[in-house]
Amino acid sequence: MPAPIHIHPKNPKIFEFRGKQRILVCATEHYGSVLNRAFRFESYLADAALRRQTLSRLFMLFRELQSATNPYSSCKVETPDYVAPFLRTGPGKALDGEPKYDLTQWNPEFFERLHRFLSLSSEYGINVEVVFLSNTYGEHIWALNPLNPQNNINGLEEMHWPEYMSQRHAQLFGYQCAHVRKIVEETCHYDHVIYEICNEPGGNAPTGNPDNPDPAEVDQWQAALAGVVRQVEEERGTRHLIAGQQAFAWSPFYQPADETFAADSPFEVVNIHPLPSTAVRGQTYDLGAFMSKQLKLRELRDYCLAAYPLPKPLNLDEDNAASQYRDPVGWTIHRKRAWMSLMCGAHYDYIDFSLVPGREAGTPESQRHIRAWIGHLSEFIHSVDLVAAKPIEGFLKQQPAHTVETVLGVPGNDYCIYLADGREVEEIGAGLPIEGRLMFDLPMGWYRTACYSPATGLYSPWHYLRGGSMIRLGVPTFEQDLVLRIMRDTGP
């Protein structure tokens, strides 16, 4: 087997995969691809490859419910179509009305679907984050979990749902370890896989019980399960990246990252779900409320730039700032947040709720908008020498009004200037045409410069530019966002 995807040896903020530089970027609601029998993931993966998406995230157990602000998706499975890793054998009925599970028997259908998904995604060169477990959020979702004592025949003791993310119940933890071990044994020969222990781990759940696990106890549980991954991989002679995050505090909500970035953390890739009260290096940022239609572009930029000096990749994982709005307004918010994230040296995963069973490649509208836009972004970012590139702060001395800027580049050779309308949707003038000038310094020499449209994926004609101090350059009138690229050349 080729070396699994790994952190690039020359740049700790990006990946190397099959000998090439790799940024993780996707627009997808694919987490239930294997769990949901009705989801035809062949169509989903074919479209993701067409759109140059480089990541797919795959839940191994978690099953969700639709809510007023959380639209239907592949992970919100109709009960007859839910395919768990465990066999339903009975006797007796689980809380969803189907036969109870036997946690000692593996379900061949689940693993057949898992291997088909991983084999096909490997052919397409799409990396897959395999997520073993997830927060259970509340009694109504805990009721769907095969590990809930009322859903299996294995005699687990009753417990409060927050204790699921702890080692308090030895029998439950034993089955969690067996689940993790089995998934790693089945998948560790794939070179495109990354593991995640738990989606959205959290402590101090607001149930009124002061004895709920706190974030430190949840992190101990995550570390123990990461140890299971490493034990299996040592036995098999391989090693895959483990992504994740330290547990957040639920009430009041607070999502730190410094321990996740630390060298002794079990996580080699830092997954952060963009939300308010997200902190790094002593500063707290508002990255936008869940399903809020908030842009928060300046805060997002500043968070990514603050995290950039820390020596692990940052993935803004499962961005849901406006994902329930399946229209050009919501999609434009996510286009701008995706560009800002990548141009600040991070990675980005947006949930595209236009993908559902029976419509695995999205709608005609999402195809023309967010799915095409993510393809343009992936193509553009992989045209940059990412090994040498880095965010260049303070490059612009002047820029058009109402814009938020960031610059990713290889100093002296390639400058990618991203400008975006930073006004929130409700602000007066948001989305109206923007015009103005840039001012910056360039090392002496000749350069080629052109504008690039994140919406169309097209460059303007290229023009020559001579380096020097206090260069003033007019920006063509644009709406929402624009990229100006300046590349060293031998001159006219």
Secondary structure, DSSP 8 states (H G I E B T S, - for coil): ----SEEETTEEEEEEETTEEE--EEE---TTTTTBTT--HHHHHHHHHHTT--EEEEESS-----BTTB---TTS--GGGB--SEEEEEEEE-TTSSEEEEEEEE-HHHHHHHHHHHHHHHHHT-EEEEEEEE---SHHHHTT-TTSGGGBSS------GGGGGSSSSHHHHHHHHHHHHHHHHHHTT-TTEEEEEEES-EES-SSS-TTS--HHHHHHHHHHHHHHHHHHHHHHT----EEE---EETTTTBB--HHHHSTTSS-SEEEE---SSEEETTEEE----TT-----HHHHHHHHHHHTTSSS-EEEEEE-SSTT--SHHHHHHHHHHHHHHHHTT-EEEE--TT-BTTBTT--HHHIIIIIHHHHHHHHHHTTS-TTT-EE-TT-EEE--TTEEEEEEEETTTEEEEEEEE---TTSTTTTS-EEEEEEEEEEEEEEEEEEE-TTT--B---EEEEEEEEEEEEEEEESSEEEEEEEEE---
